[in-house]
Amino acid sequence: MSGISRTLMIAGAVLFLVGLCWPLIGRLPGDIMFKKGNTTFFFPIVTCIIISLVLSLIMYVINHFFHRM
């Protein structure tokens, strides 16, 4: 199995596990939500920051792994 195939399979497995855990996590403290009448505005700022950090870490590890080959 080539390196890219294995990387894609691992990324898929990680996304699957995150998808399973997502309902358990729910909204994080710091996520912004406004309710006024029948209108609701929700912006998950803390969730976006955490996802950005995790994806940056994953990309760093993948980049480091492929440059060693």
C-alpha positions in Angstrom: 0.0 0.0 0.0 1.5 3.4 -1.0 2.0 6.2 1.4 -0.8 8.4 0.0 -3.4 5.5 0.2 -2.5 4.9 3.8 -2.6 8.6 4.7 -6.1 9.0 3.1 -7.4 5.9 5.0 -6.1 7.3 8.3 -7.6 10.7 7.5 -10.9 9.1 6.7 -10.8 7.1 9.9 -10.1 10.2 12.0 -12.9 12.1 10.3 -15.3 9.1 11.0 -14.3 9.1 14.7 -14.7 12.9 15.0 -18.2 12.6 13.3 -19.2 9.9 15.9 -18.0 12.1 18.8 -19.5 15.4 17.5 -22.9 15.0 19.1 -21.3 14.2 22.5 -19.2 17.4 22.3 -22.0 19.8 21.5 -21.4 23.5 21.7 -18.2 24.7 23.4 -18.0 27.5 25.8 -17.1 30.7 23.8 -19.3 29.8 20.9 -21.5 32.8 20.0 -25.3 32.5 19.9 -27.9 35.2 19.6 -31.7 34.6 19.8 -34.1 37.4 19.0 -37.7 36.4 18.2 -37.7 33.6 15.7 -34.2 34.3 14.5 -31.2 32.5 15.8 -27.6 33.3 14.9 -24.9 30.8 15.9 -21.2 31.3 15.2 -19.0 28.5 16.7 -15.8 30.6 17.0 -14.1 28.3 19.6 -15.0 25.2 17.6 -13.5 26.8 14.5 -10.3 27.7 16.4 -10.0 24.1 17.7 -10.6 22.6 14.3 -8.0 24.9 12.7 -5.4 23.9 15.3 -6.1 20.2 14.8 -5.9 20.5 11.0 -2.7 22.5 11.3 -1.2 19.8 13.5 -2.2 17.1 11.1 -0.8 18.9 8.1 2.4 19.6 10.0 2.8 15.8 10.8 2.0 14.8 7.2 4.4 17.4 5.8 7.1 16.3 8.3 6.6 12.6 7.4 6.7 13.1 3.6 9.8 15.3 3.7 11.8 12.6 5.6 11.2 10.0 2.7 
